[in-house]
Amino acid sequence: MTINNKVKILVTGSNGRFAKILKEKNKTLNLFFFNKKQCNILSTKSIENAIKKIKPKIILHCAGLSRPMSIHEKDINKSIDLNIIGTANITKISKINKIKLIYFSTSYVYEGTKGNYKETDPVKPFNNYSLSKLGGECAVSMYENSLILRISMTEKPFLYSKAYSNLKSNFLFHEDLVFMLPKLLKKKGIINIGGKTKSIYEFAKKYNPAVQKIIAPKNPKLPFNQSMNIAKLNKIIKI
């Protein structure tokens, strides 16, 4: 069952990469996009004001800090503020106003060694970015009317001229998630979001034949098999 186009959905982080694609490609959902100035997730008053303006039934929480990954090592205050404290604020206000909350997390919360991770598997973040996203998950998980999407997603076209052949993932493009989203909004709990398991090189090569194959060196900060089990997702979207 999908959400109809009368249900108001507030989208945080309207200047982010996914939100821009969502705004461009959405054909069915009743979305209201708020940027940092319109809905500052570090201010509960700002969040409340945004909610009063449109009275949403759902908040799609896309705001946060992602790239460059190095920023999460260099400036942990910013990482903590935007991905943990900001998400906690959104969760508290959602609870007070009885609004469904959908949180965009990451496949990086898994350890990235054995692959085929299910939603029920233990999590073990391997860098500060994934720690910060898991921190956000902890707050959202405390609210029963919520959904956490653990996403493996990248830009289209593939941004790089080289790709690792020994790193496995479930990459999909932003556009792919836009089309899945209407079928996910009524769900609760945690759902892995991704495509078929492939090496990053295999994924990139399909869309860019000129991409060069490279081998990633051994590094504890690299997730060599970040692949997720997406059976739950496939059942929902009926693949």
C-alpha positions as CSV (number, residue, x, y, z in Angstrom):
1,M,0.0,0.0,0.0
2,T,1.3,3.4,-0.9
3,I,0.8,6.9,0.6
4,N,-1.7,9.0,-1.4
5,N,-0.8,12.5,-2.6
6,K,-2.9,14.2,0.0
7,V,-0.6,13.3,2.9
8,K,1.7,16.1,3.7
9,I,5.4,15.2,4.0
10,L,8.0,17.6,5.4
11,V,11.5,16.9,3.9
12,T,14.5,18.2,5.8
13,G,17.7,19.1,4.2
14,S,16.3,20.4,0.9
15,N,19.7,21.4,-0.4
16,G,21.2,17.9,0.0
17,R,22.0,15.6,-3.0
18,F,19.0,13.2,-2.5
19,A,16.5,15.9,-1.7
20,K,17.3,17.7,-4.9
21,I,16.7,14.6,-7.0
22,L,13.6,13.8,-5.0
23,K,12.2,17.3,-5.8
24,E,13.0,16.9,-9.5
25,K,11.8,13.3,-10.0
26,N,8.8,13.0,-7.5
27,K,5.5,12.5,-9.3
28,T,3.2,11.2,-6.6
29,L,4.0,12.5,-3.1
30,N,2.9,15.7,-1.5
31,L,6.3,17.0,-0.4
32,F,7.3,20.2,1.3
33,F,11.0,20.9,1.2
34,F,12.7,22.8,4.0
35,N,16.3,24.0,4.0
36,K,18.5,24.8,7.0
37,K,17.2,28.3,7.4
38,Q,13.6,27.2,7.2
39,C,14.0,24.1,9.5
40,N,17.2,24.2,11.6
41,I,17.5,20.7,13.1
42,L,19.7,22.1,15.9
43,S,16.8,24.3,17.1
44,T,13.6,22.6,18.4
45,K,11.8,25.9,18.0
46,S,12.7,26.1,14.3
47,I,11.5,22.5,13.8
48,E,8.2,23.3,15.6
49,N,7.7,26.4,13.4
50,A,8.2,24.3,10.3
51,I,5.7,21.8,11.5
52,K,3.1,24.5,12.3
53,K,3.4,25.9,8.8
54,I,2.3,22.8,7.0
55,K,1.1,20.3,9.7
56,P,2.7,17.2,8.1
57,K,1.7,13.6,8.8
58,I,5.3,12.4,7.9
59,I,8.8,13.8,8.3
60,L,11.4,12.6,5.8
61,H,14.6,13.4,7.6
62,C,17.3,13.8,5.0
63,A,19.3,16.6,6.7
64,G,22.7,15.8,8.1
65,L,26.4,15.7,7.4
66,S,27.9,13.2,5.0
67,R,30.7,14.1,2.6
68,P,33.6,14.5,2.7
69,M,34.1,11.6,5.0
70,S,37.2,13.2,6.4
71,I,35.1,16.0,8.0
72,H,33.7,13.5,10.6
73,E,37.3,12.8,11.7
74,K,38.4,16.5,11.6
75,D,35.4,18.1,13.2
76,I,33.6,15.6,15.5
77,N,31.5,18.4,17.0
78,K,29.9,19.1,13.6
79,S,29.3,15.4,13.0
80,I,27.8,14.9,16.4
81,D,25.6,18.1,16.2
82,L,24.1,17.4,12.7
83,N,23.8,13.6,12.7
84,I,23.1,12.8,16.3
85,I,21.8,15.8,18.2
86,G,19.8,17.2,15.2
87,T,18.2,13.7,14.6
88,A,17.4,13.5,18.3
89,N,15.7,16.9,18.1
90,I,13.6,15.8,15.1
91,T,12.7,12.6,16.9
92,K,11.5,14.4,20.1
93,I,9.4,16.9,18.1
94,S,7.9,14.1,16.0
95,K,6.9,12.3,19.1
96,I,5.3,15.3,20.7
97,N,3.3,16.0,17.5
98,K,2.5,12.4,16.7
99,I,4.2,12.6,13.3
100,K,5.6,9.5,11.5
101,L,9.4,9.9,11.2
102,I,11.5,8.4,8.4
103,Y,15.3,8.5,8.9
104,F,17.9,8.2,6.2
105,S,20.7,6.1,7.6
106,T,23.5,4.2,5.9
107,S,24.7,0.7,5.1
108,Y,27.9,1.8,6.8
109,V,26.5,1.0,10.2
110,Y,27.4,-2.6,9.4
111,E,30.9,-3.8,9.9
112,G,31.5,-4.4,6.2
113,T,33.4,-7.7,6.4
114,K,31.2,-10.7,5.8
115,G,28.4,-9.1,3.7
116,N,24.7,-10.1,3.3
117,Y,23.8,-8.2,6.4
118,K,20.2,-8.5,7.6
119,E,18.3,-5.8,9.4
120,T,18.5,-8.0,12.6
121,D,22.3,-8.4,12.4
122,P,24.6,-6.7,14.9
123,V,26.0,-3.3,13.8
124,K,29.6,-2.2,14.1
125,P,30.4,1.1,12.5
126,F,33.9,1.4,11.1
127,N,34.4,5.2,11.0
128,N,33.1,8.3,12.6
129,Y,30.5,8.9,9.8
130,S,28.9,5.6,10.4
131,L,29.1,6.1,14.2
132,S,27.3,9.4,13.8
133,K,24.5,7.9,11.7
134,L,24.1,5.0,14.2
135,G,23.8,7.6,16.9
136,G,20.9,9.1,15.0
137,E,19.4,5.6,14.7
138,C,19.5,5.2,18.4
139,A,17.3,8.2,18.9
140,V,14.9,7.3,16.1
141,S,14.6,3.7,17.4
142,M,13.2,4.9,20.7
143,Y,10.1,6.3,18.9
144,E,7.7,3.6,17.9
145,N,6.2,5.5,14.9
146,S,9.4,5.5,12.9
147,L,11.2,3.9,10.0
148,I,15.0,3.7,9.5
149,L,16.3,3.2,6.0
150,R,19.8,1.8,5.8
151,I,20.8,3.0,2.4
152,S,23.6,2.2,-0.1
153,M,23.2,5.0,-2.6
154,T,25.3,7.1,-5.0
155,E,25.0,9.8,-7.7
156,K,24.1,9.2,-11.3
157,P,26.2,9.1,-13.4
158,F,28.9,7.4,-11.3
159,L,31.3,10.2,-10.3
160,Y,34.6,8.6,-10.5
161,S,36.9,7.4,-13.3
162,K,38.1,4.4,-11.3
163,A,36.3,1.9,-9.1
164,Y,37.3,-0.9,-6.7
165,S,36.9,-4.4,-7.9
166,N,37.4,-6.0,-4.5
167,L,34.8,-4.0,-2.6
168,K,31.2,-5.3,-2.6
169,S,28.2,-3.2,-2.1
170,N,24.5,-2.7,-3.0
171,F,24.7,0.6,-4.7
172,L,21.7,2.1,-6.3
173,F,21.1,5.6,-7.6
174,H,19.2,8.4,-5.9
175,E,16.5,8.1,-8.7
176,D,15.9,4.5,-7.8
177,L,15.1,5.3,-4.2
178,V,12.7,8.1,-5.4
179,F,10.6,5.5,-7.2
180,M,10.6,3.0,-4.3
181,L,9.8,5.6,-1.6
182,P,5.9,5.7,-1.9
183,K,5.8,2.0,-1.1
184,L,8.0,2.4,2.0
185,L,6.4,5.2,3.8
186,K,3.8,3.2,5.8
187,K,6.4,0.7,7.0
188,K,8.1,0.8,10.5
189,G,11.3,-0.5,11.9
190,I,14.4,-0.9,9.8
191,I,14.7,-1.7,6.1
192,N,17.9,-2.2,4.1
193,I,17.8,-0.2,0.9
194,G,20.0,-1.1,-2.1
195,G,20.4,-2.9,-5.4
196,K,21.9,-6.2,-6.3
197,T,25.1,-7.1,-4.7
198,K,28.1,-6.3,-7.0
199,S,31.6,-5.0,-6.8
200,I,31.8,-1.3,-7.1
201,Y,33.6,-1.8,-10.4
202,E,30.8,-4.0,-11.7
203,F,28.2,-1.5,-10.7
204,A,30.1,1.5,-12.2
205,K,31.1,-0.4,-15.4
206,K,27.5,-1.0,-16.3
207,Y,26.8,2.7,-16.6
208,N,30.3,3.9,-17.6
209,P,32.2,1.4,-19.8
210,A,35.3,3.6,-19.6
211,V,35.7,3.3,-15.8
212,Q,39.0,1.7,-14.8
213,K,39.3,-1.2,-12.4
214,I,41.5,-0.8,-9.3
215,I,42.2,-2.9,-6.3
216,A,41.7,-1.5,-2.8
217,P,44.6,-2.0,-0.4
218,K,44.0,-3.7,2.9
219,N,42.7,-1.0,5.3
220,P,40.5,-1.4,8.4
221,K,38.7,1.8,7.4
222,L,37.5,0.3,4.2
223,P,34.3,-2.0,4.1
224,F,35.4,-4.8,1.8
225,N,32.0,-6.4,1.8
226,Q,29.3,-3.9,2.7
227,S,26.5,-5.9,0.9
228,M,23.2,-6.1,2.6
229,N,20.4,-8.7,2.4
230,I,17.6,-6.9,0.7
231,A,14.9,-9.6,0.8
232,K,12.7,-7.5,3.0
233,L,12.9,-4.6,0.6
234,N,12.2,-6.8,-2.5
235,K,9.1,-8.2,-0.8
236,I,7.8,-4.7,-0.2
237,I,8.4,-3.4,-3.7
238,K,7.6,-6.8,-5.1
239,I,10.7,-7.7,-7.1
